[in-house]
Amino acid sequence: MARKQESLTGKMDWLTIILYGVLVLFGWAVIYSSSYSGDEKSVFDSSINSGKQFQWIIASIILASIILIVDSRFYTTFSYAFYVLLMLFVVLVMFVGVEVKGQRNWIRIGGFQMQPSEMAKFAVSLAVAKFISGLNVDIRKWKDKWRVFAIIGIPVLIVLIQGDAGSAIVFVALALVLFREGLESYYLIIGASVTVLGVLALLVNKFILAGVLLAASLIVIYFSRRNKKLALIILGLWVVASGFVFSVDFAFKKMKPHQRDRINVLLGKEVENGKDWNIRQSIIAIGSGGFFGKGYLNGTQTKLKFVPEQSTDFIFSSIGEEFGFIGSAMLIIVFLGFFYRLLYLAERQRSKFSRVYGYCVASILFFHFLINVGMAIGVAPVIGIPLPFISYGGSSLLSFTVLLFIFIRLDTQRYDVMR
Amino acid sequence: MNKDLFKNRHQVIQIIIAFFAVVFLLRLFYVQVIDSKYVSLAKNNAIKELDVYPTRGMVYDRKGELIVYNEAIYDLMIIPRQAKGVDTNKLCELLDITKEEYIAHLLEMKHAKGYSSYKPNVFFKQLSLKDYSRLQEYLYLFPGFYGQVRTIRKYPHRVAATILGDIGEVDDKSIESSNGYYKPGDYVGKSGIEKVYEKELGGKRGKKLVFVDVHNREMGSFNNGEYDTLAVSGDNVIATLDIKLQEYAEQLMINKKGSVVAIEPSTGEILALVSSPGYDPNLLCGAVRGKNFKSLLTDSMLPLYSRPTLATYPPGSSFKPIIALIALNEGVQGVNYGVPCNGAYNAGGVIVHCSHHHPSATNLQYAMAQSCNPYFCQTFRNSLEKLPNTTTAQAFDIWVKACNSFGLGMRTGIDLPSEVSGNIPTVKYFNRIYGEGRWKFPTIVSLGIGQGEVLTTPLQMANIFACISNHGYWITPHIVKKITDPLTNKDVTHQYVKHEALIAKEHFVPVIEGLFEVVEAGTAKAARVEGITLCGKTGTAQNPHGDNHSMFAGFAPKDEPKIAIAVVVENGGYGATYAAPIASLLVEKYLNDTIATKRLPIEKRMIEANLLNKYGVHTNKTAAMNAEGEE
């Protein structure tokens, strides 16, 4: 205890904080670009999104500092309290909240709007961590499995009732955490493979998909090359997966046109009459960025507002258009590095609580990234969720900040076993 | 076994994350680097601004009768790409065209500017509602074909073409001066009140932003129409015209060249304004416009020439009241001034004959009634020579100014696009012709009887008599009473300038009495209508190119004038022959609403009067066109 108090800043993982800062500042710049319309308003001008985002960034810094100062036992001790409190809050919002874009899950404080369901993420993560790290808890046992499912399922249900499918689906990410903590593999493998492959089979050319799968399999085989049996199994799996891809494709083609259309709309694929407008415009904007991009503030497709929601859900299309392949690829690599760093931090925790929480943070952020970028480039279904730290919006930035900095705080005491 | 498989579960998670990152990178590389179509898609990806055309305002006459409205017509459009397997025979049958015509239409369309097989093209222009509804039933048989509604102007009364005007495609000059509002192909008022009140009638165009793809196809509205603006319909115009009177006047003027102008003296409102030969304004609407315009343009009767405001004639005897009023006002002669008349007047060697045989006039009234030329020559002379302490030139200058105060020698300011000022010669003019001080009364004696350099438009003639009937003032004559906005019920009544003649009020009474005598017992007896105190003056304008022009100008009733009128029948001879009877019929119609039975023969004679041979034409081309347009 005494050691920790001596040098809190020395124990913080500065690499994570720097990556966080880079992403937030980059997002702020892109938000300015997408609200920029040549009228030379300052980036701080609070009449445009970037000005508001600046205030949110300041708020986030303050909040992050508070989180770091507070004793980490505060989070571990009150995990369930946070969870219950936030669940109540989210339910309460259904009755006293204001409606934004057809969803009555916002509260208004002064001039700002907040979405409490965003905040539920860290509370659920804390609760999951608390539960799994409990004595004698084994999620391979049905008794414990149901409990952890309930902890995750309750907020999902509430948010679904509120009509915010995007926020609800995010909790699917916690499957990765359960997997890490020992949930039987086949849950993950079968669930993930079927959904991902099924969706990909419909979105991507089946030959390309099979090729990518093969490449992925070969990578896995390379990493575990000493295990010949594993290699065989993976190859076998690849055959099954490819077969699945081709059969989904075949089944899809056998469907009646209106059924196909319905699935296409769900997947955000090109359908007639402009129902797929957003996604097509997003891909056109990204594609037109080329290798080097059109340059900062020079995006035409996003400037002309061809791409809707371009500072929130479709912010990646601004990035793709203005910074090109170079910029987009770098952003993806930065995110990849960020996720790997989080996974590394999680693995180095000596306490189970901190590790589980770390995995929750990484999975939730990764899932947002996966859906948001995937949607913008047309390989994931259209689900309106923000790109962490980049997208415009106070609720999301604050909630991601809280989520992350609690983990950073826990990490400062990574040598503590008991939580 | 499963446990073995994922001994290092954290590595599996790392691989999953890496896998998706790789997928994203590959996808980005494909979209941004390999596939170049997105660059061109983005270039062609455009928001297209479509115009939403407002409905043009309607025009009503003074009694609320609708005189100009919009009629829906249909253009048959085709998107060639979508038109497959068309039953040509059936379509030809429905459109009532031959197969050759069908092919001609197709070819014409394909060679038109901006043709694209992806875009809608006009295949068959301007089908009437009747023709279109017949076709519409079967339209489902013809994929790629559809009807697009448009509007054209309709003139239910088929008269007043020169006043109402027409609309046509905007010309380059107007496009340039409109600061980008007008675009090629827009329709604007080309003449008449359609032109003058373009701003009010035209309304305000709206715009609609739509996404278009590479083929310029509309892909849906932009931002759910957030930036679209609605078209604002044009305002309605309430004209001062009495369309019934206008129709009657045009009927009376058939087969004659000339003008009729009727004004309500108290307000300056134009009741009727006829340019004859007239044409059915519907002839210049829609598909037939081009063809009809050409034949109207080449007609030797000049139907497109708006005579009431553009043609100038020497006013002849109709000018005499002005001569009298100026002299009375100057005090150079009294009401009971007499001039002996032996059939001619010798103005210092210039002989002016009197066209009528009558006893010498002992007063103004009688001289007016008999239109005695010597009397008015002498009156004019008095104005020039009897004014104390003035030279002839100075006196003439005063006289000119007095004439100007009646709206002569200048534009009246009527709200029609073109008007000429006529002519009242000035001192400067005569100095230039004859040299300063080298012209005297005899040189310009013909002005005294409304001949020579004095020229007036029929509108000015009617206006003079409106002014006389008002005892000395006139209001700028106008066609439009007010502008109303059908949506907001906004109602703008225009204010028009009141002009005072430079004549003292009391002098009008004797002159008006004289004008009353003209009709009661003088040269215009033919125009006498029982029960109506019509005052007026015949005129016979000398015409060096042929028979004299028959003219009459006057007003009625004498005491509370309701209508001032001028009629000119070109080459009609004496004023009393055609102009006076026609004017009297119009006055009677306007005041009594019907023509007395015993005057019906006059009406018949006037309607049937045919002066075509005097104009050297055998057939009335416009009448034939009008008849053809009517079927």
Contacts between the chains, C-beta under 8 A, distances in Angstrom:
chain1	res1	chain2	res2	distance
A	176	B	13	5.8
A	176	B	16	7.4
A	179	B	6	7.9
A	179	B	9	6.3
A	179	B	12	7.6
A	179	B	13	7.2
A	180	B	9	5.2
A	180	B	10	6.3
A	180	B	13	6.1
A	182	B	9	7.9
A	184	B	2	6.3
A	185	B	2	4.3
A	185	B	3	7.9
A	185	B	5	6.2
A	185	B	6	5.2
A	186	B	2	6.5
A	192	B	16	7.9
A	212	B	22	7.9
A	212	B	23	6.5
A	212	B	26	6.9
A	215	B	22	7.9
A	216	B	15	7.9
A	216	B	19	5.3
A	216	B	22	7.7
A	219	B	15	7.3
A	220	B	15	6.4
A	223	B	11	7.3
A	223	B	15	7.6
A	230	B	5	6.9
A	233	B	5	7.4
A	273	B	220	7.3
A	274	B	211	7.2
A	274	B	219	5.0
A	274	B	220	4.1
A	277	B	211	7.5
A	277	B	219	7.4
A	277	B	220	6.7
A	281	B	45	7.4
A	283	B	31	6.2
A	283	B	38	6.9
A	284	B	38	5.3
A	284	B	41	4.9
A	284	B	42	5.2
A	284	B	45	5.8
A	285	B	42	6.9
A	286	B	28	7.2
A	286	B	31	5.8
A	286	B	32	6.4
A	286	B	38	7.5
A	287	B	31	4.4
A	287	B	32	5.8
A	287	B	35	6.5
A	287	B	37	7.4
A	287	B	38	2.5
A	287	B	39	7.1
A	287	B	41	7.2
A	287	B	42	7.3
A	288	B	38	4.9
A	288	B	39	5.0
A	288	B	41	7.1
A	288	B	42	3.4
A	288	B	43	7.8
A	289	B	32	5.6
A	290	B	32	5.8
A	290	B	33	7.1
A	290	B	39	6.5
A	291	B	32	6.4
A	291	B	33	5.2
A	300	B	42	6.9
A	301	B	42	5.3
A	301	B	45	6.6
A	304	B	47	6.6
A	305	B	223	6.9
A	306	B	45	6.2
A	306	B	47	7.8
A	306	B	211	7.7
A	308	B	223	7.9
A	320	B	28	7.0
A	320	B	31	8.0
A	320	B	32	6.8
A	324	B	32	6.2
A	325	B	28	5.7
A	325	B	29	6.1
A	325	B	32	4.2
A	325	B	33	5.4
A	328	B	28	5.1
A	328	B	32	7.1
A	329	B	25	5.6
A	329	B	28	6.3
A	329	B	29	7.7
A	332	B	21	5.5
A	332	B	24	5.4
A	332	B	25	5.9
A	332	B	28	7.5
A	333	B	21	7.5
A	335	B	21	7.5
A	336	B	17	6.7
A	336	B	18	6.9
A	336	B	21	4.6
A	339	B	17	5.2
A	340	B	14	6.6
A	340	B	17	7.3
A	343	B	10	6.3
A	343	B	13	6.4
A	343	B	14	6.1
A	343	B	17	7.7
A	346	B	10	7.8
A	347	B	10	5.4
A	359	B	13	7.8
A	362	B	13	8.0
A	366	B	17	5.8
A	370	B	20	5.6
A	373	B	24	5.8
A	374	B	20	7.7
A	374	B	24	7.0
A	377	B	24	6.6
A	377	B	27	5.1
A	377	B	28	6.2
A	377	B	31	6.4
A	378	B	27	7.6
A	378	B	31	7.9
A	379	B	23	6.7
A	379	B	24	7.5
A	379	B	27	5.5
